[in-house]
Amino acid sequence: MALGFFSKLKEGLARSTQKLSDGLGAALTHRKLDDAALEDLEDVLIAADLGVAVARRVIKSFRSSRFGREVTDAEVKAALAKEIADILAPVARPLVLDRTKTPHVVLMVGVNGTGKTTTIGKMALQYKKEGLRPVLAAGDTFRAAAVEQLQIWGERTGAPVISAPPNSDAAGLAFDALTKASADRADVLLIDTAGRLHNKSALMEELQKIIRVLRKQDASAPHSVLLTLDATTGQNAVQQVRVFKEMVALTGLIVTKLDGSARGGIVVALAEEFGLPIHAVGVGEQAGDLRPFDAGDFAAGLVGARAAGKEK
């Protein structure tokens, strides 16, 4: 029987959960939440990639509500899941297309290897299943593999793919893609981009040029600028958000590869530090493995607690 998404999420987060559980077990062997135990717990949360700000917030809450009490593992996990869910709830917002725009333009950014191109393909497939008309633009013109990958997704979804010869001007391609998508009255245009951070100034110039060119046709475009992040990179994801925020006005995040990471806590750190909407998370290679982000499910999966009303 196919796993439900909450089960897949728990399975995908298993390495992160184990890392956190092992740390909690070691920190709370004496069971009473005194100063020493809280200090150890703070170290565990930081080591689990939740970040210093989140760790301090959780410890402050535990100190005010449970200080000096003896607690069980289950109590600590339930309380921790609630604290994490409270942090995540404000940013757990699905991507909503502006149906007054034809098309709604989505500019996908992120470093190479974060799953940007695959995410575009998965989104296109989901939109097709909803009866919408997506158009894909292979804007990473420097990587033939990215163009080929997007063309495969185009064949799979029946969505048009706009591409150009290798090393073509990405902004020109974006302009042509918006022209076609507008003529076809497409619902959404998903634009792939390069992610070569080793040459930050050139990448910034390219992304800003794409945006300028899009605005010659639609002054409000792009309507969404989404950053894809690979969960396995841990704290490096925080730096990637900072860098891309300097380049473009990010509107949301998509976190991929949670199924291969022991660093799922980074999602909580991102939420606390930036407050950007987290639209979706990926826990596998299949199209259905990219789903809208749910704060309660994620928090429960991360700490190994039960989520109310979910399958085991």
N, C-alpha and C positions, 0 to 999 in steps of 0.2 A: 504494500500500500504506500502511495506517495506521502511523504511527510508534509504536514501542514506548515505554514510559513513560520509560526512561532517555534515549532520543533526544529525547523531548519536554522532559525536564528539561534536557538539554544545550542544546537550542534555546532554551528559556525563559530559561536563565541566560547566553545568548550575550553580552548587553550587559555583564553583571557580569564574565564571563570576559574580554572584550575590555579592559575597564577595568583589570583586574588584570594581564593579559598585557602591556599597553602599559607599565604602571608597572614591571613586572619587567624588561622589556627595557631601559628607560631606566636603571634602578638597577644593573643587572648587566652593563653594556657592557664593563667591564674584567674580568669573569668571576671574579676572585679574591675570595673572601669575607673581605675585611679589615674593619677597623673602619668605614671610610667606606662600604663596600658594605652592611654590615649596618645602618648608620644609615639609608641610603637605602631599604633594604628595609623597615625598620620604618615609615618614612613612607608607603610604598606600601600596606602592609597596613592602616594606619589610614585612609588615603584611600579604601580599598576597603570601608570600613564594618565591618571585622572588630573594631574597637575597640582601645583602648590595651592592655588586659589580654591579649588574644589576641596582639597584635603582639609584646609583650614576651615572652610565653611561647614563641612561634615563634622569635624571635631568640635567646633563651637556648638553645634546643635546637640551632639552627644553629651557634651559637658553640661549643658543646661538641662537636659532631660533625663540623663541616665548616670550622671557622675556618682561614683561610690556604690553603684548597684552591681550585683552579680547578674551576668547575662549569659544566655545560651547562644550557640552559633546561629540558630534559627532566628532569634530575636535581633541579633546584630545584622544578619543578612536582610531581614525584612525592613529594618530601620534604614539600612544603607540603600536598599532599593528605592525606598520612598524619597530619601534625600536626592538621589540621582534623578529619579523621575521628576521631582520638582524643578531641578535645574534644567532638564531636557524639555519639559512641557512647552515653554514659550517658543522654542525653536522648531518643534515638530510640526511643520506646516507643509502639506503637499503642494506641488507645483500646480498652479491653476492658470490655464491658458486664458488670455484675454480674447474672448470670442468676437470682440469688435475689431480685432486686427486680423487681416487676411493677407499674409500669415502673421501669427505670433512668432517673432524671431527669437530663437534661443542660441546664444553664443556659448559654446562649451570650451572652457579653458582648463589647463592643468598640465603638469609636467608629463613628459613621455613615460609610459609604463603604468599610469594610474588607472587605466581602463576607460579612458575618455571615449575612444572610438567604439568600443563594445557597448558602453553605456548609451551612446546615441542610437545604436542599432536596437538595443532592448527597448528604449523609449519609443522608437518608431514602430516597433512591433506592437507594443501596448496601445499606441494611438490608433493603429490600423484596426485592432480588435474592438476599439471603442467606436469605430465607424468614422474616424477622422482621416484627413489626407495629409500625411507628412511628406516633406521634401528634404533630402539630405545633401549637404555640401561638404565635399572632401577638401577642407581648407588647409590640411597639413600636407601641403604640396611637396615638401622636402622628403617625406617618407612614403615610398611606393607601397610599402606594406600597409600603411594606414589607409591609403586610397583603395587598395584591393580589398581590405577588410570591410570598408564601408560599402563597396560595390556588392560584396557577398550579402551583406545585410539588406541592401536595396533589392536584390533578387529574392531574398527570403521574404521580404515584407511587401514587395510590389511597389515600393516607393521609388520615385525618380532620384537618381544620384547625380549631382552636378560635379564634374571633375575637370581637371585641366592637365596639360603636360607637366612632367616633373619640374620642380623649381619655378613654377609660374607664380605670378603675383597673387597672393592670397586675398588681398582686398578686391582685386578685379574679379576673382572667382566668386567672392561673397556677393558682389554687385550683380553678377550674372545669375546667381542662384536666387536672389531676391526678386529679380526681374521675372524669372520663370515661375517661381512660387506665387508671385502676385498674379501673373497671367493665368495660372492654373487655379487661382482662388484656393490655394492650399490652406489648411488650417494652421500648420506649424512648419517652420523652417528650422532645421537643426544643423548648425554650422560647426564642423570640427575645426580645430586650430592646432598649430604647432605648439610644442612645449619645451623649447630648448633653453633651459634656465642658465646654461653655461655662458650664454650671451644675452644677458638680461636686457641690455639697452636695445638690442636689435629686436628682441621679442616684444618689448614694450611698444616700440615704434610700429611693429607690424600689427599688433592688436588694436592700437589706437587708430591706425590707418583704416583697418577693417570697419571700425565703428564710425569713423568720419564718412566713409564711402556709403555705408548702409543708410546713414542719416540724410544722404542726398536724395534717397527715394522715400524714406519714412523717418521724419524727424524724431520719432519716439523710439526707433530701433537702436540697439537690440532691446527687446522687452524683458528678457531674462538673461543674466550672465552667470552661468553656473560653473563652479570649480569642482572638479573631481579630485578626490583624495584617496590614496591607497592607505588603508588602515595599518598595513604591516610596517609603515615607516615611522609609526609612533610619534614622538614629539617633533619630528621633522615636518609633520603635517602642519603644525602651528606656524612654522617659519614660511611654509608655502602659502598659507592664507595671507600672512603679512605681505609677502612679496607681490602676490597677485592683486591684493587690495591697493597697492601703490600704482599698479598698472591700469586697472579697470575698476569700475564700480560693481563689485560683486553683489548679486542679489540672493544667492543661495549656494548650498553645498550638497554634493552627493558623495557618500563614503562607500568605497568599493573594497572588495577582498577581505571582508570581515571573517570569512570562513578560513582564511589562512593565517590569521593573526592572533598573537597572544597580547595584543596591544589595543584591544577594543575600548579600553578606558579613554583613549585619546578623543573619542567622540564627545565625552563629557567635558573634557578640557576645552575643546573647540567651542562648545555651547557656552560655557562660562566666560571665556575670554572675548569672543567676538559677537555672540548673540545673533549670528546669521541663521536664517532658516536652513534646517537640514531637511531637504525634500525627500531623499530616498537613501536606502542602504542596499548594498549588494552582498549576498551570501552564497554565490555560486555562479556557474557559467551559463545556466539556462536563462531564457528571457524572463521567466516567472520568478527568478531569484533576485530581481531588482524590485523592491517594494517601497511604498511610502513609509516614512520613518514614524514609528510609534514609541513615544517616550516610556510608557509603562512596560511594554513588551521588552524594549531594549534594556531597561534598568533591571527587570527581573531576570532576563537572560544573562546579563553580565555578572550578577552576583550569585546566580544559581538558585534564585527564589522562584516560587510559583507565581504566574501571572493570572489574575482573577479571570475565570471563565475561559481559559485557554486549555488546549489539549496538552497532555504531558509531553 
